[in-house]
Amino acid sequence: MIFVGLSWLAICGAVRSSAGASVPVPAGESLVQSEVGHFLSAGVQTVVWSRERSGVGVVRVFERRPKTWRCLAEAHFPVVWDMQVGPVLGDGRDQIVLGLYQRAKLDVRNGNRLYVYSVDETNGLIPQWRGSGLSRPFSRYCLLRDGDHADIVALEKDRLPEDAAFEWISVYRWDGFGVRRLWDTPVRGRIRFLETGLDSGGPFITFVQTVSGGSRSLILRPVKSAGGDIEFKARVVRTKSSTPGEKAKSSHEQ
């Protein structure tokens, strides 16, 4: 949906995002999230996720013009529960990665889905990958950025009874046709925090593992194995016992 010569602000007004910038949101919708990205070959665009009163999620991509916004793309989804932006395809542009709850082409049951979209100025949102699922059912995901590409990190849970005591952290990478699993590891107990970052040491994954005896915070960093494969080395940065009075221990290698 493209509006030419028409002020989007005049249609719907602006709402201030958490980052402090004003973004356009139609009356009757509530702003959930907005992100800035390089979705086209030039310039900077803004993707806005809002929610209708009915709960339907709406994703729009805007280009800022003098005194107005130009809507480049618009799509509606039954339930959107997360949105991430990053160069998943590694083509020099950012993509929109949506966490949706709905049916899939090969799965008639409602479930968590991960859809990857690129943005085209003429055709709007272009689906790059709309898989039925990942290796296991997942409940959370984030993007691990490293230079001109971003991997997808997912928190997964196996349905097998013998794996009930474990959750999985899996890393996926675009392979030209879809996403393939690059690495995964089981984690005993529950993971109650999962984020990614980039510092002087490179990209990292951080999470909090909770078990009956307490909890510990860990950092995972990618390294190349002797065979050239990507692996992740874990470092425990803090442990906390559930026993009253015991102090946290910090910074030791797993």
VMD Tcl script that draws the C-alpha trace (Angstrom):
set ca {
  {0.00 0.00 0.00}
  {1.62 3.24 -1.17}
  {0.18 6.68 -0.60}
  {1.46 9.20 -3.12}
  {1.11 12.90 -2.39}
  {-0.91 12.16 0.73}
  {0.16 13.02 4.26}
  {0.07 9.91 6.46}
  {0.17 12.16 9.53}
  {-2.97 13.87 8.31}
  {-4.66 10.46 8.10}
  {-3.68 8.95 11.42}
  {-1.50 11.24 13.53}
  {1.73 10.37 15.29}
  {2.57 8.44 18.44}
  {5.86 8.77 20.30}
  {7.77 5.50 20.43}
  {9.85 4.23 23.35}
  {12.94 5.55 21.56}
  {11.50 9.06 21.69}
  {10.72 9.46 17.97}
  {7.22 10.14 16.66}
  {5.86 7.41 14.38}
  {2.51 7.25 12.57}
  {-0.20 5.05 14.09}
  {-3.86 5.18 12.96}
  {-6.59 6.06 15.41}
  {-7.94 2.94 17.06}
  {-4.56 1.18 17.07}
  {-1.95 1.06 19.82}
  {1.79 1.22 19.17}
  {3.68 -1.92 20.21}
  {7.15 -1.40 18.72}
  {9.04 0.60 16.10}
  {12.49 -0.06 14.64}
  {14.73 1.77 12.18}
  {16.40 -0.24 9.42}
  {17.99 -0.17 5.97}
  {15.30 -2.13 4.13}
  {15.87 -0.56 0.71}
  {19.00 0.08 -1.33}
  {19.24 3.64 -0.05}
  {18.09 5.65 2.94}
  {16.68 4.66 6.30}
  {13.15 3.37 6.84}
  {11.01 2.73 9.92}
  {8.96 -0.38 10.58}
  {6.01 0.07 12.96}
  {4.15 -2.75 14.68}
  {0.77 -1.72 16.08}
  {-2.27 -3.59 17.35}
  {-5.91 -3.09 16.49}
  {-8.56 -3.20 19.21}
  {-9.49 -6.68 17.99}
  {-5.95 -7.86 18.73}
  {-4.92 -8.14 15.07}
  {-1.29 -7.15 14.54}
  {-0.40 -4.63 11.84}
  {3.11 -4.16 10.45}
  {3.87 -1.11 8.29}
  {7.08 0.20 6.78}
  {7.46 3.96 6.37}
  {9.85 6.31 4.66}
  {10.23 9.74 6.22}
  {9.49 12.65 3.94}
  {9.53 16.38 4.71}
  {6.51 17.00 6.94}
  {5.01 13.57 6.21}
  {5.53 9.80 6.06}
  {5.21 7.59 3.02}
  {3.83 4.09 3.65}
  {5.80 1.52 1.65}
  {4.22 -1.67 2.95}
  {1.39 -2.86 5.17}
  {0.37 -6.34 6.33}
  {-2.09 -7.72 8.91}
  {-1.57 -10.85 11.01}
  {-3.93 -12.61 13.48}
  {-1.39 -12.52 16.34}
  {2.06 -10.91 16.36}
  {4.04 -11.58 19.55}
  {7.51 -10.34 18.59}
  {9.35 -8.38 15.91}
  {13.10 -8.24 15.21}
  {15.02 -6.36 12.53}
  {18.40 -7.34 11.07}
  {20.36 -8.47 7.97}
  {19.27 -12.11 8.10}
  {19.78 -12.69 4.35}
  {23.23 -11.11 4.39}
  {22.42 -9.09 1.25}
  {23.30 -5.67 2.67}
  {19.73 -4.88 3.68}
  {17.70 -5.45 6.81}
  {14.80 -7.89 7.00}
  {11.80 -8.05 9.33}
  {11.57 -11.23 11.41}
  {8.12 -11.75 12.92}
  {7.05 -14.07 15.70}
  {3.47 -15.09 14.87}
  {0.88 -17.39 16.40}
  {-1.19 -18.95 13.63}
  {-1.61 -21.90 11.32}
  {0.98 -22.74 8.69}
  {0.71 -24.16 5.19}
  {1.88 -27.60 6.35}
  {0.43 -27.45 9.87}
  {-3.27 -26.75 10.42}
  {-2.78 -26.30 14.17}
  {-2.13 -22.88 15.67}
  {1.43 -22.51 16.89}
  {4.42 -20.19 17.09}
  {5.83 -19.38 13.66}
  {8.88 -17.47 12.49}
  {8.43 -15.53 9.25}
  {11.15 -13.52 7.47}
  {10.17 -10.60 5.21}
  {12.12 -8.21 3.02}
  {10.77 -4.85 1.85}
  {10.23 -3.81 -1.75}
  {9.24 -0.25 -2.61}
  {6.76 -1.42 -5.23}
  {5.48 -4.75 -3.89}
  {5.57 -4.10 -0.14}
  {6.46 -6.96 2.21}
  {8.05 -9.89 0.35}
  {8.03 -13.25 2.20}
  {11.50 -14.82 2.18}
  {10.77 -17.67 4.57}
  {7.51 -18.82 6.15}
  {8.38 -22.15 7.66}
  {6.01 -24.33 9.64}
  {8.49 -24.31 12.52}
  {12.07 -24.71 13.65}
  {13.78 -27.89 14.83}
  {11.61 -27.91 17.97}
  {8.68 -25.86 19.29}
  {10.06 -22.46 20.28}
  {8.87 -19.76 22.66}
  {11.38 -16.94 22.13}
  {13.91 -15.71 19.60}
  {16.35 -12.88 18.98}
  {18.92 -11.89 16.34}
  {22.66 -12.31 16.77}
  {24.28 -9.60 14.66}
  {27.83 -9.82 13.39}
  {28.81 -7.33 10.71}
  {26.65 -7.61 7.61}
  {24.62 -10.63 8.69}
  {22.47 -11.78 11.58}
  {21.75 -15.29 12.85}
  {18.51 -16.29 14.59}
  {18.77 -17.52 18.18}
  {15.77 -19.49 19.44}
  {14.70 -20.88 22.80}
  {13.18 -24.29 22.16}
  {11.52 -27.08 24.11}
  {11.39 -30.70 22.96}
  {8.08 -32.55 23.19}
  {9.77 -35.83 24.19}
  {9.09 -36.85 27.83}
  {12.75 -37.76 28.41}
  {13.73 -34.17 27.54}
  {11.23 -32.52 29.88}
  {14.03 -31.35 32.19}
  {15.82 -29.49 29.36}
  {15.36 -26.45 27.17}
  {17.42 -25.81 24.05}
  {19.27 -22.78 22.72}
  {19.59 -23.09 18.94}
  {21.27 -20.84 16.38}
  {19.98 -20.70 12.79}
  {21.53 -19.15 9.68}
  {20.10 -18.29 6.29}
  {21.34 -20.69 3.60}
  {19.76 -19.16 0.51}
  {16.54 -21.18 0.67}
  {15.58 -20.99 4.33}
  {17.16 -21.18 7.77}
  {19.30 -24.14 8.81}
  {20.42 -25.03 12.30}
  {24.00 -23.94 12.82}
  {24.44 -25.04 16.45}
  {22.40 -26.02 19.48}
  {22.85 -27.06 23.09}
  {20.54 -28.46 25.78}
  {20.24 -26.50 29.02}
  {19.02 -28.22 32.16}
  {16.25 -26.42 34.05}
  {14.52 -23.30 32.77}
  {15.83 -20.31 30.84}
  {14.15 -17.14 32.03}
  {16.20 -14.55 30.13}
  {17.65 -14.66 26.62}
  {19.30 -11.77 24.79}
  {22.08 -11.10 22.31}
  {24.66 -8.35 22.03}
  {27.83 -7.13 20.39}
  {30.91 -5.78 22.18}
  {34.66 -5.54 21.68}
  {34.86 -9.33 21.98}
  {32.35 -9.84 19.17}
  {28.75 -11.12 19.17}
  {27.42 -12.98 22.20}
  {24.33 -14.66 23.62}
  {23.48 -14.17 27.28}
  {20.90 -16.07 29.32}
  {19.93 -17.00 32.88}
  {19.63 -20.69 33.72}
  {17.36 -21.56 36.65}
  {17.58 -24.92 38.42}
  {16.34 -26.20 41.78}
  {19.58 -25.19 43.50}
  {19.57 -21.60 42.24}
  {20.44 -19.79 39.04}
  {23.42 -18.69 36.99}
  {24.06 -16.17 34.22}
  {26.03 -17.34 31.20}
  {27.52 -15.85 28.05}
  {27.96 -17.81 24.82}
  {30.46 -16.64 22.20}
  {30.96 -18.19 18.75}
  {34.30 -19.83 17.95}
  {35.50 -21.91 15.03}
  {36.23 -25.55 15.74}
  {39.26 -27.39 14.36}
  {37.07 -28.61 11.52}
  {35.92 -25.10 10.65}
  {32.42 -25.42 12.11}
  {30.92 -22.73 14.31}
  {30.59 -23.63 17.98}
  {29.74 -21.55 21.03}
  {31.88 -21.45 24.15}
  {30.11 -20.81 27.45}
  {31.35 -18.64 30.29}
  {29.52 -18.42 33.60}
  {29.54 -14.81 34.75}
  {27.47 -15.18 37.90}
  {25.95 -17.93 40.02}
  {23.40 -17.52 42.75}
  {22.44 -20.21 45.21}
  {18.93 -20.51 46.54}
  {20.41 -21.08 50.00}
  {19.92 -17.93 52.12}
  {23.10 -16.10 52.98}
  {25.30 -17.65 50.31}
  {26.97 -15.00 48.19}
  {27.06 -15.09 44.43}
  {30.15 -16.38 42.76}
  {31.30 -14.69 39.58}
  {33.48 -14.88 36.48}
  {34.67 -18.45 36.10}
  {34.86 -20.61 33.02}
  {32.49 -23.50 32.51}
}
mol new
graphics top color blue
foreach p $ca { graphics top sphere $p radius 0.5 }
foreach p [lrange $ca 0 end-1] q [lrange $ca 1 end] { graphics top cylinder $p $q radius 0.2 }
display resetview
